[in-house]
Amino acid sequence: MKEVTLDVESRKLESKGILSDLRKGGKIPAVFYGKNIKSESISVDLKTFDSIIFVFC
């Protein structure tokens, strides 16, 4: 299995308007969560995410 590292930024829980501005700025709002891990709101650069996701599709 191939391992990929994705750079993300932490973000505060925000309103719809601020999230819309985040998207317009080329970022994807997301939530990182898992078993025995505290959930965290993050944002990911759209271009970087696209370049990684198309490798696996």
mmCIF file of the N, C-alpha and C atoms, coordinates in Angstrom:
data_MODEL
# 
_entry.id   MODEL 
# 
loop_
_atom_site.group_PDB 
_atom_site.id 
_atom_site.type_symbol 
_atom_site.label_atom_id 
_atom_site.label_alt_id 
_atom_site.label_comp_id 
_atom_site.label_asym_id 
_atom_site.label_entity_id 
_atom_site.label_seq_id 
_atom_site.pdbx_PDB_ins_code 
_atom_site.Cartn_x 
_atom_site.Cartn_y 
_atom_site.Cartn_z 
_atom_site.occupancy 
_atom_site.B_iso_or_equiv 
_atom_site.pdbx_formal_charge 
_atom_site.auth_seq_id 
_atom_site.auth_comp_id 
_atom_site.auth_asym_id 
_atom_site.auth_atom_id 
_atom_site.pdbx_PDB_model_num 
ATOM 1   N N  . MET A 1 1  ? 0.842   -1.179 0.000   1.00 0.00 ? 1  MET A N  1 
ATOM 2   C CA . MET A 1 1  ? 0.000   0.000  0.000   1.00 0.00 ? 1  MET A CA 1 
ATOM 3   C C  . MET A 1 1  ? 0.884   1.238  0.000   1.00 0.00 ? 1  MET A C  1 
ATOM 4   N N  . LYS A 1 2  ? 0.491   2.225  -0.762  1.00 0.00 ? 2  LYS A N  1 
ATOM 5   C CA . LYS A 1 2  ? 1.233   3.470  -0.875  1.00 0.00 ? 2  LYS A CA 1 
ATOM 6   C C  . LYS A 1 2  ? 0.861   4.407  0.266   1.00 0.00 ? 2  LYS A C  1 
ATOM 7   N N  . GLU A 1 3  ? 1.860   5.083  0.844   1.00 0.00 ? 3  GLU A N  1 
ATOM 8   C CA . GLU A 1 3  ? 1.614   6.030  1.918   1.00 0.00 ? 3  GLU A CA 1 
ATOM 9   C C  . GLU A 1 3  ? 1.743   7.451  1.375   1.00 0.00 ? 3  GLU A C  1 
ATOM 10  N N  . VAL A 1 4  ? 0.802   8.306  1.770   1.00 0.00 ? 4  VAL A N  1 
ATOM 11  C CA . VAL A 1 4  ? 0.767   9.688  1.293   1.00 0.00 ? 4  VAL A CA 1 
ATOM 12  C C  . VAL A 1 4  ? 0.683   10.615 2.494   1.00 0.00 ? 4  VAL A C  1 
ATOM 13  N N  . THR A 1 5  ? 1.408   11.712 2.437   1.00 0.00 ? 5  THR A N  1 
ATOM 14  C CA . THR A 1 5  ? 1.331   12.732 3.474   1.00 0.00 ? 5  THR A CA 1 
ATOM 15  C C  . THR A 1 5  ? 0.634   13.954 2.897   1.00 0.00 ? 5  THR A C  1 
ATOM 16  N N  . LEU A 1 6  ? -0.343  14.450 3.622   1.00 0.00 ? 6  LEU A N  1 
ATOM 17  C CA . LEU A 1 6  ? -1.133  15.594 3.178   1.00 0.00 ? 6  LEU A CA 1 
ATOM 18  C C  . LEU A 1 6  ? -0.980  16.718 4.190   1.00 0.00 ? 6  LEU A C  1 
ATOM 19  N N  . ASP A 1 7  ? -0.537  17.890 3.743   1.00 0.00 ? 7  ASP A N  1 
ATOM 20  C CA . ASP A 1 7  ? -0.416  19.052 4.623   1.00 0.00 ? 7  ASP A CA 1 
ATOM 21  C C  . ASP A 1 7  ? -1.795  19.645 4.863   1.00 0.00 ? 7  ASP A C  1 
ATOM 22  N N  . VAL A 1 8  ? -2.124  19.872 6.133   1.00 0.00 ? 8  VAL A N  1 
ATOM 23  C CA . VAL A 1 8  ? -3.420  20.448 6.511   1.00 0.00 ? 8  VAL A CA 1 
ATOM 24  C C  . VAL A 1 8  ? -3.184  21.586 7.491   1.00 0.00 ? 8  VAL A C  1 
ATOM 25  N N  . GLU A 1 9  ? -4.206  22.409 7.664   1.00 0.00 ? 9  GLU A N  1 
ATOM 26  C CA . GLU A 1 9  ? -4.176  23.487 8.653   1.00 0.00 ? 9  GLU A CA 1 
ATOM 27  C C  . GLU A 1 9  ? -5.336  23.289 9.611   1.00 0.00 ? 9  GLU A C  1 
ATOM 28  N N  . SER A 1 10 ? -5.083  23.507 10.879  1.00 0.00 ? 10 SER A N  1 
ATOM 29  C CA . SER A 1 10 ? -6.140  23.437 11.878  1.00 0.00 ? 10 SER A CA 1 
ATOM 30  C C  . SER A 1 10 ? -7.035  24.668 11.714  1.00 0.00 ? 10 SER A C  1 
ATOM 31  N N  . ARG A 1 11 ? -8.322  24.520 11.995  1.00 0.00 ? 11 ARG A N  1 
ATOM 32  C CA . ARG A 1 11 ? -9.243  25.653 11.910  1.00 0.00 ? 11 ARG A CA 1 
ATOM 33  C C  . ARG A 1 11 ? -10.257 25.548 13.029  1.00 0.00 ? 11 ARG A C  1 
ATOM 34  N N  . LYS A 1 12 ? -10.872 26.677 13.354  1.00 0.00 ? 12 LYS A N  1 
ATOM 35  C CA . LYS A 1 12 ? -11.921 26.714 14.369  1.00 0.00 ? 12 LYS A CA 1 
ATOM 36  C C  . LYS A 1 12 ? -13.244 26.350 13.713  1.00 0.00 ? 12 LYS A C  1 
ATOM 37  N N  . LEU A 1 13 ? -14.196 25.880 14.508  1.00 0.00 ? 13 LEU A N  1 
ATOM 38  C CA . LEU A 1 13 ? -15.538 25.661 13.987  1.00 0.00 ? 13 LEU A CA 1 
ATOM 39  C C  . LEU A 1 13 ? -16.084 27.022 13.593  1.00 0.00 ? 13 LEU A C  1 
ATOM 40  N N  . GLU A 1 14 ? -16.543 27.140 12.374  1.00 0.00 ? 14 GLU A N  1 
ATOM 41  C CA . GLU A 1 14 ? -16.906 28.451 11.847  1.00 0.00 ? 14 GLU A CA 1 
ATOM 42  C C  . GLU A 1 14 ? -18.294 28.444 11.228  1.00 0.00 ? 14 GLU A C  1 
ATOM 43  N N  . SER A 1 15 ? -18.770 29.639 10.904  1.00 0.00 ? 15 SER A N  1 
ATOM 44  C CA . SER A 1 15 ? -20.090 29.790 10.300  1.00 0.00 ? 15 SER A CA 1 
ATOM 45  C C  . SER A 1 15 ? -20.047 29.440 8.813   1.00 0.00 ? 15 SER A C  1 
ATOM 46  N N  . LYS A 1 16 ? -21.222 29.296 8.211   1.00 0.00 ? 16 LYS A N  1 
ATOM 47  C CA . LYS A 1 16 ? -21.314 28.957 6.787   1.00 0.00 ? 16 LYS A CA 1 
ATOM 48  C C  . LYS A 1 16 ? -20.636 30.003 5.907   1.00 0.00 ? 16 LYS A C  1 
ATOM 49  N N  . GLY A 1 17 ? -20.763 31.276 6.263   1.00 0.00 ? 17 GLY A N  1 
ATOM 50  C CA . GLY A 1 17 ? -20.172 32.349 5.463   1.00 0.00 ? 17 GLY A CA 1 
ATOM 51  C C  . GLY A 1 17 ? -18.655 32.268 5.440   1.00 0.00 ? 17 GLY A C  1 
ATOM 52  N N  . ILE A 1 18 ? -18.064 31.998 6.580   1.00 0.00 ? 18 ILE A N  1 
ATOM 53  C CA . ILE A 1 18 ? -16.608 31.892 6.661   1.00 0.00 ? 18 ILE A CA 1 
ATOM 54  C C  . ILE A 1 18 ? -16.129 30.650 5.915   1.00 0.00 ? 18 ILE A C  1 
ATOM 55  N N  . LEU A 1 19 ? -16.888 29.560 6.012   1.00 0.00 ? 19 LEU A N  1 
ATOM 56  C CA . LEU A 1 19 ? -16.526 28.340 5.276   1.00 0.00 ? 19 LEU A CA 1 
ATOM 57  C C  . LEU A 1 19 ? -16.625 28.567 3.775   1.00 0.00 ? 19 LEU A C  1 
ATOM 58  N N  . SER A 1 20 ? -17.605 29.352 3.353   1.00 0.00 ? 20 SER A N  1 
ATOM 59  C CA . SER A 1 20 ? -17.748 29.685 1.939   1.00 0.00 ? 20 SER A CA 1 
ATOM 60  C C  . SER A 1 20 ? -16.539 30.476 1.456   1.00 0.00 ? 20 SER A C  1 
ATOM 61  N N  . ASP A 1 21 ? -16.087 31.431 2.259   1.00 0.00 ? 21 ASP A N  1 
ATOM 62  C CA . ASP A 1 21 ? -14.892 32.212 1.916   1.00 0.00 ? 21 ASP A CA 1 
ATOM 63  C C  . ASP A 1 21 ? -13.653 31.318 1.857   1.00 0.00 ? 21 ASP A C  1 
ATOM 64  N N  . LEU A 1 22 ? -13.588 30.336 2.749   1.00 0.00 ? 22 LEU A N  1 
ATOM 65  C CA . LEU A 1 22 ? -12.478 29.385 2.755   1.00 0.00 ? 22 LEU A CA 1 
ATOM 66  C C  . LEU A 1 22 ? -12.434 28.620 1.429   1.00 0.00 ? 22 LEU A C  1 
ATOM 67  N N  . ARG A 1 23 ? -13.609 28.166 0.973   1.00 0.00 ? 23 ARG A N  1 
ATOM 68  C CA . ARG A 1 23 ? -13.697 27.442 -0.309  1.00 0.00 ? 23 ARG A CA 1 
ATOM 69  C C  . ARG A 1 23 ? -13.303 28.332 -1.481  1.00 0.00 ? 23 ARG A C  1 
ATOM 70  N N  . LYS A 1 24 ? -13.767 29.589 -1.463  1.00 0.00 ? 24 LYS A N  1 
ATOM 71  C CA . LYS A 1 24 ? -13.422 30.526 -2.529  1.00 0.00 ? 24 LYS A CA 1 
ATOM 72  C C  . LYS A 1 24 ? -11.921 30.788 -2.572  1.00 0.00 ? 24 LYS A C  1 
ATOM 73  N N  . GLY A 1 25 ? -11.254 30.640 -1.435  1.00 0.00 ? 25 GLY A N  1 
ATOM 74  C CA . GLY A 1 25 ? -9.814  30.838 -1.341  1.00 0.00 ? 25 GLY A CA 1 
ATOM 75  C C  . GLY A 1 25 ? -9.007  29.611 -1.721  1.00 0.00 ? 25 GLY A C  1 
ATOM 76  N N  . GLY A 1 26 ? -9.688  28.561 -2.201  1.00 0.00 ? 26 GLY A N  1 
ATOM 77  C CA . GLY A 1 26 ? -8.975  27.371 -2.666  1.00 0.00 ? 26 GLY A CA 1 
ATOM 78  C C  . GLY A 1 26 ? -8.683  26.342 -1.594  1.00 0.00 ? 26 GLY A C  1 
ATOM 79  N N  . LYS A 1 27 ? -9.436  26.376 -0.498  1.00 0.00 ? 27 LYS A N  1 
ATOM 80  C CA . LYS A 1 27 ? -9.265  25.414 0.591   1.00 0.00 ? 27 LYS A CA 1 
ATOM 81  C C  . LYS A 1 27 ? -10.524 24.558 0.729   1.00 0.00 ? 27 LYS A C  1 
ATOM 82  N N  . ILE A 1 28 ? -10.359 23.363 1.249   1.00 0.00 ? 28 ILE A N  1 
ATOM 83  C CA . ILE A 1 28 ? -11.479 22.464 1.504   1.00 0.00 ? 28 ILE A CA 1 
ATOM 84  C C  . ILE A 1 28 ? -11.626 22.320 3.016   1.00 0.00 ? 28 ILE A C  1 
ATOM 85  N N  . PRO A 1 29 ? -12.779 22.692 3.590   1.00 0.00 ? 29 PRO A N  1 
ATOM 86  C CA . PRO A 1 29 ? -12.992 22.436 5.013   1.00 0.00 ? 29 PRO A CA 1 
ATOM 87  C C  . PRO A 1 29 ? -13.243 20.942 5.217   1.00 0.00 ? 29 PRO A C  1 
ATOM 88  N N  . ALA A 1 30 ? -12.667 20.379 6.271   1.00 0.00 ? 30 ALA A N  1 
ATOM 89  C CA . ALA A 1 30 ? -12.798 18.950 6.524   1.00 0.00 ? 30 ALA A CA 1 
ATOM 90  C C  . ALA A 1 30 ? -12.730 18.695 8.026   1.00 0.00 ? 30 ALA A C  1 
ATOM 91  N N  . VAL A 1 31 ? -13.013 17.451 8.417   1.00 0.00 ? 31 VAL A N  1 
ATOM 92  C CA . VAL A 1 31 ? -12.899 17.026 9.807   1.00 0.00 ? 31 VAL A CA 1 
ATOM 93  C C  . VAL A 1 31 ? -12.069 15.746 9.832   1.00 0.00 ? 31 VAL A C  1 
ATOM 94  N N  . PHE A 1 32 ? -11.038 15.740 10.669  1.00 0.00 ? 32 PHE A N  1 
ATOM 95  C CA . PHE A 1 32 ? -10.197 14.565 10.861  1.00 0.00 ? 32 PHE A CA 1 
ATOM 96  C C  . PHE A 1 32 ? -10.720 13.835 12.085  1.00 0.00 ? 32 PHE A C  1 
ATOM 97  N N  . TYR A 1 33 ? -11.040 12.547 11.932  1.00 0.00 ? 33 TYR A N  1 
ATOM 98  C CA . TYR A 1 33 ? -11.529 11.774 13.060  1.00 0.00 ? 33 TYR A CA 1 
ATOM 99  C C  . TYR A 1 33 ? -11.167 10.313 12.879  1.00 0.00 ? 33 TYR A C  1 
ATOM 100 N N  . GLY A 1 34 ? -11.223 9.580  13.963  1.00 0.00 ? 34 GLY A N  1 
ATOM 101 C CA . GLY A 1 34 ? -10.929 8.157  13.920  1.00 0.00 ? 34 GLY A CA 1 
ATOM 102 C C  . GLY A 1 34 ? -11.152 7.541  15.288  1.00 0.00 ? 34 GLY A C  1 
ATOM 103 N N  . LYS A 1 35 ? -10.958 6.239  15.360  1.00 0.00 ? 35 LYS A N  1 
ATOM 104 C CA . LYS A 1 35 ? -11.152 5.498  16.606  1.00 0.00 ? 35 LYS A CA 1 
ATOM 105 C C  . LYS A 1 35 ? -10.090 5.936  17.614  1.00 0.00 ? 35 LYS A C  1 
ATOM 106 N N  . ASN A 1 36 ? -10.530 6.278  18.810  1.00 0.00 ? 36 ASN A N  1 
ATOM 107 C CA . ASN A 1 36 ? -9.667  6.706  19.909  1.00 0.00 ? 36 ASN A CA 1 
ATOM 108 C C  . ASN A 1 36 ? -8.859  7.958  19.575  1.00 0.00 ? 36 ASN A C  1 
ATOM 109 N N  . ILE A 1 37 ? -9.371  8.806  18.661  1.00 0.00 ? 37 ILE A N  1 
ATOM 110 C CA . ILE A 1 37 ? -8.718  10.057 18.292  1.00 0.00 ? 37 ILE A CA 1 
ATOM 111 C C  . ILE A 1 37 ? -9.741  11.179 18.428  1.00 0.00 ? 37 ILE A C  1 
ATOM 112 N N  . LYS A 1 38 ? -9.325  12.280 19.041  1.00 0.00 ? 38 LYS A N  1 
ATOM 113 C CA . LYS A 1 38 ? -10.218 13.434 19.174  1.00 0.00 ? 38 LYS A CA 1 
ATOM 114 C C  . LYS A 1 38 ? -10.426 14.070 17.795  1.00 0.00 ? 38 LYS A C  1 
ATOM 115 N N  . SER A 1 39 ? -11.661 14.365 17.442  1.00 0.00 ? 39 SER A N  1 
ATOM 116 C CA . SER A 1 39 ? -11.976 14.998 16.154  1.00 0.00 ? 39 SER A CA 1 
ATOM 117 C C  . SER A 1 39 ? -11.373 16.398 16.100  1.00 0.00 ? 39 SER A C  1 
ATOM 118 N N  . GLU A 1 40 ? -10.910 16.780 14.906  1.00 0.00 ? 40 GLU A N  1 
ATOM 119 C CA . GLU A 1 40 ? -10.326 18.109 14.735  1.00 0.00 ? 40 GLU A CA 1 
ATOM 120 C C  . GLU A 1 40 ? -10.757 18.690 13.397  1.00 0.00 ? 40 GLU A C  1 
ATOM 121 N N  . SER A 1 41 ? -11.178 19.946 13.419  1.00 0.00 ? 41 SER A N  1 
ATOM 122 C CA . SER A 1 41 ? -11.542 20.656 12.191  1.00 0.00 ? 41 SER A CA 1 
ATOM 123 C C  . SER A 1 41 ? -10.265 21.102 11.492  1.00 0.00 ? 41 SER A C  1 
ATOM 124 N N  . ILE A 1 42 ? -10.182 20.822 10.192  1.00 0.00 ? 42 ILE A N  1 
ATOM 125 C CA . ILE A 1 42 ? -8.986  21.153 9.417   1.00 0.00 ? 42 ILE A CA 1 
ATOM 126 C C  . ILE A 1 42 ? -9.391  21.763 8.081   1.00 0.00 ? 42 ILE A C  1 
ATOM 127 N N  . SER A 1 43 ? -8.418  22.306 7.372   1.00 0.00 ? 43 SER A N  1 
ATOM 128 C CA . SER A 1 43 ? -8.631  22.724 5.995   1.00 0.00 ? 43 SER A CA 1 
ATOM 129 C C  . SER A 1 43 ? -7.469  22.183 5.165   1.00 0.00 ? 43 SER A C  1 
ATOM 130 N N  . VAL A 1 44 ? -7.780  21.864 3.909   1.00 0.00 ? 44 VAL A N  1 
ATOM 131 C CA . VAL A 1 44 ? -6.819  21.258 2.999   1.00 0.00 ? 44 VAL A CA 1 
ATOM 132 C C  . VAL A 1 44 ? -6.777  22.089 1.721   1.00 0.00 ? 44 VAL A C  1 
ATOM 133 N N  . ASP A 1 45 ? -5.593  22.289 1.167   1.00 0.00 ? 45 ASP A N  1 
ATOM 134 C CA . ASP A 1 45 ? -5.459  23.007 -0.091  1.00 0.00 ? 45 ASP A CA 1 
ATOM 135 C C  . ASP A 1 45 ? -6.084  22.177 -1.215  1.00 0.00 ? 45 ASP A C  1 
ATOM 136 N N  . LEU A 1 46 ? -6.974  22.786 -1.991  1.00 0.00 ? 46 LEU A N  1 
ATOM 137 C CA . LEU A 1 46 ? -7.716  22.093 -3.042  1.00 0.00 ? 46 LEU A CA 1 
ATOM 138 C C  . LEU A 1 46 ? -6.791  21.504 -4.107  1.00 0.00 ? 46 LEU A C  1 
ATOM 139 N N  . LYS A 1 47 ? -5.829  22.266 -4.584  1.00 0.00 ? 47 LYS A N  1 
ATOM 140 C CA . LYS A 1 47 ? -4.940  21.788 -5.649  1.00 0.00 ? 47 LYS A CA 1 
ATOM 141 C C  . LYS A 1 47 ? -4.101  20.605 -5.184  1.00 0.00 ? 47 LYS A C  1 
ATOM 142 N N  . THR A 1 48 ? -3.604  20.670 -3.961  1.00 0.00 ? 48 THR A N  1 
ATOM 143 C CA . THR A 1 48 ? -2.812  19.566 -3.420  1.00 0.00 ? 48 THR A CA 1 
ATOM 144 C C  . THR A 1 48 ? -3.671  18.319 -3.265  1.00 0.00 ? 48 THR A C  1 
ATOM 145 N N  . PHE A 1 49 ? -4.886  18.495 -2.738  1.00 0.00 ? 49 PHE A N  1 
ATOM 146 C CA . PHE A 1 49 ? -5.792  17.361 -2.556  1.00 0.00 ? 49 PHE A CA 1 
ATOM 147 C C  . PHE A 1 49 ? -6.132  16.718 -3.898  1.00 0.00 ? 49 PHE A C  1 
ATOM 148 N N  . ASP A 1 50 ? -6.447  17.546 -4.899  1.00 0.00 ? 50 ASP A N  1 
ATOM 149 C CA . ASP A 1 50 ? -6.765  17.023 -6.230  1.00 0.00 ? 50 ASP A CA 1 
ATOM 150 C C  . ASP A 1 50 ? -5.613  16.225 -6.817  1.00 0.00 ? 50 ASP A C  1 
ATOM 151 N N  . SER A 1 51 ? -4.392  16.731 -6.672  1.00 0.00 ? 51 SER A N  1 
ATOM 152 C CA . SER A 1 51 ? -3.248  16.029 -7.239  1.00 0.00 ? 51 SER A CA 1 
ATOM 153 C C  . SER A 1 51 ? -3.020  14.682 -6.569  1.00 0.00 ? 51 SER A C  1 
ATOM 154 N N  . ILE A 1 52 ? -3.317  14.582 -5.281  1.00 0.00 ? 52 ILE A N  1 
ATOM 155 C CA . ILE A 1 52 ? -3.151  13.312 -4.565  1.00 0.00 ? 52 ILE A CA 1 
ATOM 156 C C  . ILE A 1 52 ? -4.292  12.359 -4.876  1.00 0.00 ? 52 ILE A C  1 
ATOM 157 N N  . ILE A 1 53 ? -5.531  12.836 -4.861  1.00 0.00 ? 53 ILE A N  1 
ATOM 158 C CA . ILE A 1 53 ? -6.683  11.957 -5.034  1.00 0.00 ? 53 ILE A CA 1 
ATOM 159 C C  . ILE A 1 53 ? -6.735  11.355 -6.429  1.00 0.00 ? 53 ILE A C  1 
ATOM 160 N N  . PHE A 1 54 ? -6.289  12.086 -7.448  1.00 0.00 ? 54 PHE A N  1 
ATOM 161 C CA . PHE A 1 54 ? -6.321  11.554 -8.816  1.00 0.00 ? 54 PHE A CA 1 
ATOM 162 C C  . PHE A 1 54 ? -5.290  10.462 -9.029  1.00 0.00 ? 54 PHE A C  1 
ATOM 163 N N  . VAL A 1 55 ? -4.267  10.402 -8.202  1.00 0.00 ? 55 VAL A N  1 
ATOM 164 C CA . VAL A 1 55 ? -3.278  9.325  -8.283  1.00 0.00 ? 55 VAL A CA 1 
ATOM 165 C C  . VAL A 1 55 ? -3.922  7.993  -7.908  1.00 0.00 ? 55 VAL A C  1 
ATOM 166 N N  . PHE A 1 56 ? -4.874  8.035  -6.978  1.00 0.00 ? 56 PHE A N  1 
ATOM 167 C CA . PHE A 1 56 ? -5.500  6.816  -6.464  1.00 0.00 ? 56 PHE A CA 1 
ATOM 168 C C  . PHE A 1 56 ? -6.790  6.442  -7.174  1.00 0.00 ? 56 PHE A C  1 
ATOM 169 N N  . CYS A 1 57 ? -7.310  7.289  -8.019  1.00 0.00 ? 57 CYS A N  1 
ATOM 170 C CA . CYS A 1 57 ? -8.574  6.987  -8.715  1.00 0.00 ? 57 CYS A CA 1 
ATOM 171 C C  . CYS A 1 57 ? -8.358  6.445  -10.094 1.00 0.00 ? 57 CYS A C  1 
# 
